[in-house]
Structures are given as C-alpha cells and as structure tokens.
Amino acid sequence: MNQAAAESAIRASLASYVDPYLGCTLAEAKAVAAVHFRDGTATVELKFGFPCADYEDELAPALRGHLEAVLGGARLNLVLRAEITPHAVQKTLKPLDRVKNIVAVASGKGGVGKSTTAANLALAWAAQGAKVGLLDADIYGPSQPQMMGLAAQKPTSADGKHLTPLTAYGVEVMSIGFMVDVEQPMVWRGPMATQALTQLLGDTLWGELDYLVVDMPPGTGDIQLTLAQRVPVSGAVIVTTPQDIALLDARKGLKMFEKVEVRVLGIVENMSVHVCTKCGHVEHLFGSGGGARMAEQYGVALLGELPLDVRIREDADGGAPTVVADKGGATAGAYLRMARRTAARLSMLNKDYSRAFPKIIVEST
C-alpha cells in the first residue's frame, strides 16, 4: 500500500472511532486534524475541544486496537492537541471578557459533596492542561479556602477596586471566606448575598481562563435562581448521591437550570460506592444506580460515579483535595475521568461567536 492509500485508509478508520468521553465518533467531533504515514510509522494528530494532556496513555492503546486492520505492522505515533473555545451562555447575558467558559456545580440540597466535587473538578482540569479558576459562590458556608489550603490568606488589590485571586495548585481561587472571619456568620438576606457574589465574580481580576468553576450554594431558592440568571454560564453539573431523597432535590436543581436556559452537562453521582479499607468489601451504602436513572430520565450524561472514601474527606480537610493529594491513585483517576467527560460534553455544545465580532464605536464628528 502506497503512502496516500495508507493515509486514506487510516483516516477512514479513525472517522468511525467512538470516543467514550465525547459520546460520538471522531468524525462527528471533527477531531481528526492530520494523518501522515512515512517509513512504517503512522502519525495521527487529533484536536479536541477539551484539555487532554493526560489522555494519550488511555487513548493510544484503544486507537491501536481500532486501527489494527489498516496499520498492520506499522507503528502509531499519536499527537493530541487541545483547542478550548468559548461556548454560548444564556441569551440575556454576555460572557466575561477573560473567561471562556463558566461551569456551575450545583446540588438540590447540602451534604452531597458538591464543594468537594467542584474543587476536584477544577484541579482535574488544571492537571489536564487547562487554565482554571474556582469561585466559591456559597456565601453562607464558604469552604473552598479550607479545601484549597488557603484559609490563612487574604486577596490583595492593586488598584483599590479589583481583587487579585489567590492561587493554589495552579488554580485561581476567590471566595467570600477570604474576606470574613471563619467564625463570622453571614446574616444576609438574599439580595445582599446575590450582590456580594456578583461583585466577587465581576470585580476579580481573573486571568485568561479556559474554565471558571462556580461552586454554587445548595438548594433551589431565590439566591440560587438569581445567580443562575445573572452569571453567564456555559453549562451546569448536578451533584447528587444515589439516595432517593437526594435525587428528589437534584431533579429540582436540574429543572431550575432548564428554566433559566442553562444547559445541564450531566449528573455526578457522589458517594456511589464504599470499599472497606481493611477487607475490600464493596457496599452501596446510599443505594445504587440513582444517578444513572436520573441521567437517562432527563436525557443528560452520567459524568461520573465517585466513591465514598474517608481519604477524600481527609484530603479536603487537609487543604489538598484528592486530585493533588493522590496523584496516580484510583480515586484521583475517577475525578480525572469525570472532569474529562464534563469538558468533552461541553465541547460539543454551541460555541460563542460574539467575541469574534469587532466592537463598533460610534463617534460624533
């Protein structure tokens, strides 16, 4: 087979490969950027709309198996490139200038591990090569300063008007918890809390971010609804446990985002399974399959099933969430796969083209 025929056969075979994170073929995702065949080596360049710095080890063997019939004895050289683009937000809102995508992490109720999931999602995207920020929107119970190891620090302001976010593990972080004493209760009504959050979002000097993860307050009350209407969100993630009671509230959170035209990227089932650290016994303490059933019911993706593990709690309490505390571990791997699936789902949504148009300024002469 000559070079041109080999490249054509490889490209045709690649087109039918279904990526497990995108949920579609490489052709449908327009991910095949280039194919070259020289000296017994096939070089395949793939372009993804999600961070993929750690994806090659998983993808390469799967592609080799898929291409075996056309590769024969040839070697496969896989080159992955990420091109993260802004995606559309609510029709009535404008995207932030320096933030490509805002992703809200929400839950219908407290106690399901939403903040831990948000922190690990942000850290996973950073580990996968993205530029990431984390906004703690839980005004009444800010926990990200503790989780991210920044509890004793305060943000600064270079101009007296804007705050410079703190940085932990490569992620920019902002929280009301940086501005108040850890024991001070936030006795604020909804409008005050909402105003505080919009100021934190708009008056923070974020860097050029691919993703800003917003750790939303739990519930579906006035403040959550107002935030969903005021914050330009590209997509939302709903965190729940398999428990029926939690799923009832998670459904309310999902419907809230639908009402304000925020697209739900999928469901994260937290505390899905417990593995005994001493005997290895596997037990579904909160039931099983609830997240999958909810995802199927509402036609969204099941982004991940995360374990109930004492080390996740210990890592968060210690200021180094599992993605950074357990690099290479099974639990960190579960968060990384959840993050990749979330970003992949977002990459398939409508893009935001408003930034491509020049700003028109009318001057009187």
Contacts in CASP RR format, 6 or more apart in sequence:
PFRMAT RR
TARGET T0000
AUTHOR 0000-0000-0000
METHOD contacts of the structure
MODEL  1
MNQAAAESAIRASLASYVDPYLGCTLAEAKAVAAVHFRDGTATVELKFGF
PCADYEDELAPALRGHLEAVLGGARLNLVLRAEITPHAVQKTLKPLDRVK
NIVAVASGKGGVGKSTTAANLALAWAAQGAKVGLLDADIYGPSQPQMMGL
AAQKPTSADGKHLTPLTAYGVEVMSIGFMVDVEQPMVWRGPMATQALTQL
LGDTLWGELDYLVVDMPPGTGDIQLTLAQRVPVSGAVIVTTPQDIALLDA
RKGLKMFEKVEVRVLGIVENMSVHVCTKCGHVEHLFGSGGGARMAEQYGV
ALLGELPLDVRIREDADGGAPTVVADKGGATAGAYLRMARRTAARLSMLN
KDYSRAFPKIIVEST
1 9 0 8 1.000
3 37 0 8 1.000
3 38 0 8 1.000
6 37 0 8 1.000
6 42 0 8 1.000
6 70 0 8 1.000
6 74 0 8 1.000
7 35 0 8 1.000
7 36 0 8 1.000
7 37 0 8 1.000
9 70 0 8 1.000
10 35 0 8 1.000
10 37 0 8 1.000
10 42 0 8 1.000
10 44 0 8 1.000
10 67 0 8 1.000
10 70 0 8 1.000
10 71 0 8 1.000
11 32 0 8 1.000
11 35 0 8 1.000
13 66 0 8 1.000
13 67 0 8 1.000
13 69 0 8 1.000
13 70 0 8 1.000
14 26 0 8 1.000
14 27 0 8 1.000
14 32 0 8 1.000
14 35 0 8 1.000
14 44 0 8 1.000
14 63 0 8 1.000
14 66 0 8 1.000
14 67 0 8 1.000
15 25 0 8 1.000
15 26 0 8 1.000
15 27 0 8 1.000
15 32 0 8 1.000
16 25 0 8 1.000
16 26 0 8 1.000
16 27 0 8 1.000
17 25 0 8 1.000
17 26 0 8 1.000
17 62 0 8 1.000
17 63 0 8 1.000
17 66 0 8 1.000
18 24 0 8 1.000
18 25 0 8 1.000
19 25 0 8 1.000
19 26 0 8 1.000
19 29 0 8 1.000
19 31 0 8 1.000
19 59 0 8 1.000
19 344 0 8 1.000
21 50 0 8 1.000
21 337 0 8 1.000
21 340 0 8 1.000
21 341 0 8 1.000
21 344 0 8 1.000
22 28 0 8 1.000
22 29 0 8 1.000
22 31 0 8 1.000
22 344 0 8 1.000
22 345 0 8 1.000
22 347 0 8 1.000
22 348 0 8 1.000
23 344 0 8 1.000
24 348 0 8 1.000
26 32 0 8 1.000
26 46 0 8 1.000
29 48 0 8 1.000
29 347 0 8 1.000
29 348 0 8 1.000
30 47 0 8 1.000
31 46 0 8 1.000
31 47 0 8 1.000
31 48 0 8 1.000
32 44 0 8 1.000
32 45 0 8 1.000
32 46 0 8 1.000
32 47 0 8 1.000
33 45 0 8 1.000
33 46 0 8 1.000
33 47 0 8 1.000
33 81 0 8 1.000
34 43 0 8 1.000
34 44 0 8 1.000
34 45 0 8 1.000
35 42 0 8 1.000
35 43 0 8 1.000
35 44 0 8 1.000
35 45 0 8 1.000
36 42 0 8 1.000
36 43 0 8 1.000
37 43 0 8 1.000
37 74 0 8 1.000
40 73 0 8 1.000
40 74 0 8 1.000
40 75 0 8 1.000
41 74 0 8 1.000
41 75 0 8 1.000
41 76 0 8 1.000
41 77 0 8 1.000
42 67 0 8 1.000
42 71 0 8 1.000
42 74 0 8 1.000
42 75 0 8 1.000
42 76 0 8 1.000
42 77 0 8 1.000
43 77 0 8 1.000
43 79 0 8 1.000
44 63 0 8 1.000
44 76 0 8 1.000
44 77 0 8 1.000
44 78 0 8 1.000
44 79 0 8 1.000
45 79 0 8 1.000
45 80 0 8 1.000
45 81 0 8 1.000
46 59 0 8 1.000
46 78 0 8 1.000
46 79 0 8 1.000
46 80 0 8 1.000
46 81 0 8 1.000
47 81 0 8 1.000
47 82 0 8 1.000
47 83 0 8 1.000
48 55 0 8 1.000
48 80 0 8 1.000
48 81 0 8 1.000
48 82 0 8 1.000
48 83 0 8 1.000
48 344 0 8 1.000
48 347 0 8 1.000
49 82 0 8 1.000
49 83 0 8 1.000
49 84 0 8 1.000
49 85 0 8 1.000
49 343 0 8 1.000
49 344 0 8 1.000
49 347 0 8 1.000
50 82 0 8 1.000
50 84 0 8 1.000
50 128 0 8 1.000
50 340 0 8 1.000
50 343 0 8 1.000
50 344 0 8 1.000
50 346 0 8 1.000
50 347 0 8 1.000
51 82 0 8 1.000
51 84 0 8 1.000
51 125 0 8 1.000
51 128 0 8 1.000
51 129 0 8 1.000
51 130 0 8 1.000
51 210 0 8 1.000
51 340 0 8 1.000
51 343 0 8 1.000
52 80 0 8 1.000
52 81 0 8 1.000
52 82 0 8 1.000
52 128 0 8 1.000
52 340 0 8 1.000
53 80 0 8 1.000
53 82 0 8 1.000
53 127 0 8 1.000
53 128 0 8 1.000
53 129 0 8 1.000
54 127 0 8 1.000
54 128 0 8 1.000
54 336 0 8 1.000
55 80 0 8 1.000
55 128 0 8 1.000
55 340 0 8 1.000
56 78 0 8 1.000
56 80 0 8 1.000
59 78 0 8 1.000
59 80 0 8 1.000
60 76 0 8 1.000
60 78 0 8 1.000
63 76 0 8 1.000
63 78 0 8 1.000
64 71 0 8 1.000
64 76 0 8 1.000
67 76 0 8 1.000
82 129 0 8 1.000
82 130 0 8 1.000
84 100 0 8 1.000
84 101 0 8 1.000
84 130 0 8 1.000
84 210 0 8 1.000
84 211 0 8 1.000
84 343 0 8 1.000
84 347 0 8 1.000
85 100 0 8 1.000
85 347 0 8 1.000
85 351 0 8 1.000
85 352 0 8 1.000
86 95 0 8 1.000
86 100 0 8 1.000
86 101 0 8 1.000
86 234 0 8 1.000
86 351 0 8 1.000
86 352 0 8 1.000
86 355 0 8 1.000
87 100 0 8 1.000
87 101 0 8 1.000
87 234 0 8 1.000
87 235 0 8 1.000
87 346 0 8 1.000
87 347 0 8 1.000
87 349 0 8 1.000
87 350 0 8 1.000
87 351 0 8 1.000
87 352 0 8 1.000
88 234 0 8 1.000
88 349 0 8 1.000
88 350 0 8 1.000
88 351 0 8 1.000
88 352 0 8 1.000
89 95 0 8 1.000
89 102 0 8 1.000
89 232 0 8 1.000
89 233 0 8 1.000
89 234 0 8 1.000
89 352 0 8 1.000
90 229 0 8 1.000
90 232 0 8 1.000
90 233 0 8 1.000
90 260 0 8 1.000
90 261 0 8 1.000
90 262 0 8 1.000
91 261 0 8 1.000
92 229 0 8 1.000
93 230 0 8 1.000
93 231 0 8 1.000
93 232 0 8 1.000
94 232 0 8 1.000
94 354 0 8 1.000
95 102 0 8 1.000
95 232 0 8 1.000
95 352 0 8 1.000
95 354 0 8 1.000
95 355 0 8 1.000
96 102 0 8 1.000
96 201 0 8 1.000
96 202 0 8 1.000
96 206 0 8 1.000
96 212 0 8 1.000
96 232 0 8 1.000
98 206 0 8 1.000
98 207 0 8 1.000
98 208 0 8 1.000
98 209 0 8 1.000
99 206 0 8 1.000
99 209 0 8 1.000
99 211 0 8 1.000
99 212 0 8 1.000
100 209 0 8 1.000
100 210 0 8 1.000
100 211 0 8 1.000
101 210 0 8 1.000
101 211 0 8 1.000
101 212 0 8 1.000
101 234 0 8 1.000
101 235 0 8 1.000
101 346 0 8 1.000
102 211 0 8 1.000
102 212 0 8 1.000
102 214 0 8 1.000
102 231 0 8 1.000
102 232 0 8 1.000
102 233 0 8 1.000
102 234 0 8 1.000
102 235 0 8 1.000
103 121 0 8 1.000
103 211 0 8 1.000
103 212 0 8 1.000
103 213 0 8 1.000
103 214 0 8 1.000
103 233 0 8 1.000
103 234 0 8 1.000
103 235 0 8 1.000
103 236 0 8 1.000
103 237 0 8 1.000
103 265 0 8 1.000
103 342 0 8 1.000
103 346 0 8 1.000
104 214 0 8 1.000
104 216 0 8 1.000
104 228 0 8 1.000
104 231 0 8 1.000
104 233 0 8 1.000
104 235 0 8 1.000
104 236 0 8 1.000
104 237 0 8 1.000
104 257 0 8 1.000
104 262 0 8 1.000
105 114 0 8 1.000
105 117 0 8 1.000
105 118 0 8 1.000
105 121 0 8 1.000
105 213 0 8 1.000
105 214 0 8 1.000
105 215 0 8 1.000
105 216 0 8 1.000
105 236 0 8 1.000
105 237 0 8 1.000
105 239 0 8 1.000
106 114 0 8 1.000
106 216 0 8 1.000
106 218 0 8 1.000
106 219 0 8 1.000
106 224 0 8 1.000
106 236 0 8 1.000
106 237 0 8 1.000
106 238 0 8 1.000
106 239 0 8 1.000
106 253 0 8 1.000
106 257 0 8 1.000
107 113 0 8 1.000
107 114 0 8 1.000
107 216 0 8 1.000
107 218 0 8 1.000
107 219 0 8 1.000
107 238 0 8 1.000
107 239 0 8 1.000
107 240 0 8 1.000
107 249 0 8 1.000
107 250 0 8 1.000
107 253 0 8 1.000
108 218 0 8 1.000
108 219 0 8 1.000
108 220 0 8 1.000
108 238 0 8 1.000
108 240 0 8 1.000
108 246 0 8 1.000
108 249 0 8 1.000
108 250 0 8 1.000
108 252 0 8 1.000
108 253 0 8 1.000
109 218 0 8 1.000
109 219 0 8 1.000
109 246 0 8 1.000
109 249 0 8 1.000
109 250 0 8 1.000
110 218 0 8 1.000
110 219 0 8 1.000
111 218 0 8 1.000
112 218 0 8 1.000
112 239 0 8 1.000
112 240 0 8 1.000
112 241 0 8 1.000
112 246 0 8 1.000
112 250 0 8 1.000
112 270 0 8 1.000
112 271 0 8 1.000
113 239 0 8 1.000
113 270 0 8 1.000
113 271 0 8 1.000
114 215 0 8 1.000
114 216 0 8 1.000
114 218 0 8 1.000
114 239 0 8 1.000
114 270 0 8 1.000
115 136 0 8 1.000
115 138 0 8 1.000
115 143 0 8 1.000
115 144 0 8 1.000
115 147 0 8 1.000
115 215 0 8 1.000
116 147 0 8 1.000
116 270 0 8 1.000
116 312 0 8 1.000
116 313 0 8 1.000
116 316 0 8 1.000
116 321 0 8 1.000
117 237 0 8 1.000
117 239 0 8 1.000
117 268 0 8 1.000
117 270 0 8 1.000
117 306 0 8 1.000
118 134 0 8 1.000
118 144 0 8 1.000
118 213 0 8 1.000
118 214 0 8 1.000
118 215 0 8 1.000
119 134 0 8 1.000
119 144 0 8 1.000
119 147 0 8 1.000
119 148 0 8 1.000
119 215 0 8 1.000
119 316 0 8 1.000
119 321 0 8 1.000
120 321 0 8 1.000
120 322 0 8 1.000
120 323 0 8 1.000
120 335 0 8 1.000
120 339 0 8 1.000
121 213 0 8 1.000
121 237 0 8 1.000
121 335 0 8 1.000
121 338 0 8 1.000
121 339 0 8 1.000
121 342 0 8 1.000
122 132 0 8 1.000
122 133 0 8 1.000
122 134 0 8 1.000
122 171 0 8 1.000
122 211 0 8 1.000
122 213 0 8 1.000
123 132 0 8 1.000
123 169 0 8 1.000
123 171 0 8 1.000
123 321 0 8 1.000
123 323 0 8 1.000
123 324 0 8 1.000
123 335 0 8 1.000
124 323 0 8 1.000
124 335 0 8 1.000
124 336 0 8 1.000
124 338 0 8 1.000
124 339 0 8 1.000
124 340 0 8 1.000
125 132 0 8 1.000
125 210 0 8 1.000
125 211 0 8 1.000
125 213 0 8 1.000
125 339 0 8 1.000
125 343 0 8 1.000
126 132 0 8 1.000
126 169 0 8 1.000
126 170 0 8 1.000
126 171 0 8 1.000
127 323 0 8 1.000
127 324 0 8 1.000
127 336 0 8 1.000
128 336 0 8 1.000
128 339 0 8 1.000
128 340 0 8 1.000
128 343 0 8 1.000
130 210 0 8 1.000
130 211 0 8 1.000
130 343 0 8 1.000
131 207 0 8 1.000
131 208 0 8 1.000
131 209 0 8 1.000
131 210 0 8 1.000
131 211 0 8 1.000
132 170 0 8 1.000
132 171 0 8 1.000
132 172 0 8 1.000
132 209 0 8 1.000
132 210 0 8 1.000
132 211 0 8 1.000
132 212 0 8 1.000
132 213 0 8 1.000
133 165 0 8 1.000
133 171 0 8 1.000
133 172 0 8 1.000
133 173 0 8 1.000
133 206 0 8 1.000
133 209 0 8 1.000
133 211 0 8 1.000
133 212 0 8 1.000
133 213 0 8 1.000
134 144 0 8 1.000
134 148 0 8 1.000
134 171 0 8 1.000
134 172 0 8 1.000
134 173 0 8 1.000
134 174 0 8 1.000
134 212 0 8 1.000
134 213 0 8 1.000
134 215 0 8 1.000
135 173 0 8 1.000
135 174 0 8 1.000
135 175 0 8 1.000
135 200 0 8 1.000
135 201 0 8 1.000
135 204 0 8 1.000
135 212 0 8 1.000
135 213 0 8 1.000
135 214 0 8 1.000
135 215 0 8 1.000
136 142 0 8 1.000
136 143 0 8 1.000
136 144 0 8 1.000
136 145 0 8 1.000
136 173 0 8 1.000
136 174 0 8 1.000
136 175 0 8 1.000
136 176 0 8 1.000
136 177 0 8 1.000
136 215 0 8 1.000
137 197 0 8 1.000
137 200 0 8 1.000
137 214 0 8 1.000
137 215 0 8 1.000
137 216 0 8 1.000
137 217 0 8 1.000
137 227 0 8 1.000
138 215 0 8 1.000
138 216 0 8 1.000
138 217 0 8 1.000
138 218 0 8 1.000
139 176 0 8 1.000
139 186 0 8 1.000
139 188 0 8 1.000
139 193 0 8 1.000
139 196 0 8 1.000
139 197 0 8 1.000
139 217 0 8 1.000
139 223 0 8 1.000
140 185 0 8 1.000
140 186 0 8 1.000
140 188 0 8 1.000
140 193 0 8 1.000
140 217 0 8 1.000
141 186 0 8 1.000
141 217 0 8 1.000
142 175 0 8 1.000
142 176 0 8 1.000
142 177 0 8 1.000
143 215 0 8 1.000
144 150 0 8 1.000
144 173 0 8 1.000
144 175 0 8 1.000
144 177 0 8 1.000
144 215 0 8 1.000
145 151 0 8 1.000
145 153 0 8 1.000
145 173 0 8 1.000
145 175 0 8 1.000
145 177 0 8 1.000
145 178 0 8 1.000
146 316 0 8 1.000
146 317 0 8 1.000
146 318 0 8 1.000
146 319 0 8 1.000
147 316 0 8 1.000
147 317 0 8 1.000
147 318 0 8 1.000
147 319 0 8 1.000
147 321 0 8 1.000
148 168 0 8 1.000
148 169 0 8 1.000
148 171 0 8 1.000
148 173 0 8 1.000
148 319 0 8 1.000
148 321 0 8 1.000
149 168 0 8 1.000
149 318 0 8 1.000
149 319 0 8 1.000
149 320 0 8 1.000
150 166 0 8 1.000
150 168 0 8 1.000
150 173 0 8 1.000
150 178 0 8 1.000
151 182 0 8 1.000
151 319 0 8 1.000
153 166 0 8 1.000
153 178 0 8 1.000
154 178 0 8 1.000
154 179 0 8 1.000
155 163 0 8 1.000
155 164 0 8 1.000
155 165 0 8 1.000
155 166 0 8 1.000
155 174 0 8 1.000
155 178 0 8 1.000
155 179 0 8 1.000
156 163 0 8 1.000
156 164 0 8 1.000
157 163 0 8 1.000
157 164 0 8 1.000
158 164 0 8 1.000
158 205 0 8 1.000
161 203 0 8 1.000
162 203 0 8 1.000
162 204 0 8 1.000
162 205 0 8 1.000
163 174 0 8 1.000
163 200 0 8 1.000
163 203 0 8 1.000
163 204 0 8 1.000
163 205 0 8 1.000
164 204 0 8 1.000
164 205 0 8 1.000
165 172 0 8 1.000
165 173 0 8 1.000
165 174 0 8 1.000
165 204 0 8 1.000
165 205 0 8 1.000
165 206 0 8 1.000
165 207 0 8 1.000
166 172 0 8 1.000
166 173 0 8 1.000
166 174 0 8 1.000
166 178 0 8 1.000
167 173 0 8 1.000
169 320 0 8 1.000
169 324 0 8 1.000
172 206 0 8 1.000
172 207 0 8 1.000
172 209 0 8 1.000
174 200 0 8 1.000
174 204 0 8 1.000
175 200 0 8 1.000
176 186 0 8 1.000
176 196 0 8 1.000
176 197 0 8 1.000
176 200 0 8 1.000
180 186 0 8 1.000
186 193 0 8 1.000
188 196 0 8 1.000
190 222 0 8 1.000
190 223 0 8 1.000
190 226 0 8 1.000
193 223 0 8 1.000
194 223 0 8 1.000
194 226 0 8 1.000
194 227 0 8 1.000
194 230 0 8 1.000
197 227 0 8 1.000
197 231 0 8 1.000
198 230 0 8 1.000
198 231 0 8 1.000
201 214 0 8 1.000
201 231 0 8 1.000
206 212 0 8 1.000
211 343 0 8 1.000
214 231 0 8 1.000
214 233 0 8 1.000
216 224 0 8 1.000
216 227 0 8 1.000
217 223 0 8 1.000
217 224 0 8 1.000
217 227 0 8 1.000
219 249 0 8 1.000
219 252 0 8 1.000
219 253 0 8 1.000
220 249 0 8 1.000
220 252 0 8 1.000
220 253 0 8 1.000
220 256 0 8 1.000
224 253 0 8 1.000
224 256 0 8 1.000
225 256 0 8 1.000
225 260 0 8 1.000
228 236 0 8 1.000
228 256 0 8 1.000
228 257 0 8 1.000
228 260 0 8 1.000
228 262 0 8 1.000
229 260 0 8 1.000
233 262 0 8 1.000
234 263 0 8 1.000
234 346 0 8 1.000
234 349 0 8 1.000
234 352 0 8 1.000
235 257 0 8 1.000
235 262 0 8 1.000
235 263 0 8 1.000
235 264 0 8 1.000
235 265 0 8 1.000
235 346 0 8 1.000
235 349 0 8 1.000
236 257 0 8 1.000
236 262 0 8 1.000
236 263 0 8 1.000
236 264 0 8 1.000
236 265 0 8 1.000
237 264 0 8 1.000
237 265 0 8 1.000
237 266 0 8 1.000
237 267 0 8 1.000
237 268 0 8 1.000
237 303 0 8 1.000
237 342 0 8 1.000
238 250 0 8 1.000
238 253 0 8 1.000
238 254 0 8 1.000
238 257 0 8 1.000
238 264 0 8 1.000
238 266 0 8 1.000
238 267 0 8 1.000
238 268 0 8 1.000
239 250 0 8 1.000
239 267 0 8 1.000
239 268 0 8 1.000
239 270 0 8 1.000
240 246 0 8 1.000
240 247 0 8 1.000
240 249 0 8 1.000
240 250 0 8 1.000
240 267 0 8 1.000
240 268 0 8 1.000
240 269 0 8 1.000
240 270 0 8 1.000
240 290 0 8 1.000
240 291 0 8 1.000
240 294 0 8 1.000
241 247 0 8 1.000
241 269 0 8 1.000
241 270 0 8 1.000
241 271 0 8 1.000
241 272 0 8 1.000
241 286 0 8 1.000
242 269 0 8 1.000
242 271 0 8 1.000
242 272 0 8 1.000
242 284 0 8 1.000
242 286 0 8 1.000
242 287 0 8 1.000
242 288 0 8 1.000
242 289 0 8 1.000
242 290 0 8 1.000
242 291 0 8 1.000
243 286 0 8 1.000
243 287 0 8 1.000
244 290 0 8 1.000
246 286 0 8 1.000
247 290 0 8 1.000
247 291 0 8 1.000
247 293 0 8 1.000
247 294 0 8 1.000
250 267 0 8 1.000
250 294 0 8 1.000
251 294 0 8 1.000
251 298 0 8 1.000
254 264 0 8 1.000
254 267 0 8 1.000
254 294 0 8 1.000
254 298 0 8 1.000
254 300 0 8 1.000
257 263 0 8 1.000
257 264 0 8 1.000
258 264 0 8 1.000
263 349 0 8 1.000
264 298 0 8 1.000
264 300 0 8 1.000
265 300 0 8 1.000
265 301 0 8 1.000
265 303 0 8 1.000
265 342 0 8 1.000
265 345 0 8 1.000
265 346 0 8 1.000
266 295 0 8 1.000
266 300 0 8 1.000
266 301 0 8 1.000
266 302 0 8 1.000
266 303 0 8 1.000
266 342 0 8 1.000
266 345 0 8 1.000
267 291 0 8 1.000
267 294 0 8 1.000
267 295 0 8 1.000
267 300 0 8 1.000
267 301 0 8 1.000
267 302 0 8 1.000
267 303 0 8 1.000
267 304 0 8 1.000
268 303 0 8 1.000
268 304 0 8 1.000
268 306 0 8 1.000
268 338 0 8 1.000
269 289 0 8 1.000
269 290 0 8 1.000
269 291 0 8 1.000
269 292 0 8 1.000
269 302 0 8 1.000
269 304 0 8 1.000
269 305 0 8 1.000
269 306 0 8 1.000
270 306 0 8 1.000
270 308 0 8 1.000
271 285 0 8 1.000
271 286 0 8 1.000
271 306 0 8 1.000
271 307 0 8 1.000
271 308 0 8 1.000
272 284 0 8 1.000
272 286 0 8 1.000
272 288 0 8 1.000
272 289 0 8 1.000
272 304 0 8 1.000
272 305 0 8 1.000
272 306 0 8 1.000
272 307 0 8 1.000
272 308 0 8 1.000
273 282 0 8 1.000
273 283 0 8 1.000
273 284 0 8 1.000
273 288 0 8 1.000
273 305 0 8 1.000
273 307 0 8 1.000
273 308 0 8 1.000
274 282 0 8 1.000
274 283 0 8 1.000
274 284 0 8 1.000
274 285 0 8 1.000
274 307 0 8 1.000
274 308 0 8 1.000
274 309 0 8 1.000
275 281 0 8 1.000
275 282 0 8 1.000
275 307 0 8 1.000
275 309 0 8 1.000
276 282 0 8 1.000
276 283 0 8 1.000
277 310 0 8 1.000
285 308 0 8 1.000
286 308 0 8 1.000
291 302 0 8 1.000
291 305 0 8 1.000
292 302 0 8 1.000
292 305 0 8 1.000
295 301 0 8 1.000
295 302 0 8 1.000
301 341 0 8 1.000
301 345 0 8 1.000
303 338 0 8 1.000
303 341 0 8 1.000
303 342 0 8 1.000
303 345 0 8 1.000
304 334 0 8 1.000
304 337 0 8 1.000
304 338 0 8 1.000
304 341 0 8 1.000
305 334 0 8 1.000
306 312 0 8 1.000
306 331 0 8 1.000
306 334 0 8 1.000
306 335 0 8 1.000
306 338 0 8 1.000
307 331 0 8 1.000
307 334 0 8 1.000
309 331 0 8 1.000
311 322 0 8 1.000
311 325 0 8 1.000
311 326 0 8 1.000
311 331 0 8 1.000
312 322 0 8 1.000
312 331 0 8 1.000
315 321 0 8 1.000
315 322 0 8 1.000
315 325 0 8 1.000
315 326 0 8 1.000
316 322 0 8 1.000
322 331 0 8 1.000
322 332 0 8 1.000
322 335 0 8 1.000
323 332 0 8 1.000
323 335 0 8 1.000
323 336 0 8 1.000
325 332 0 8 1.000
326 332 0 8 1.000
END
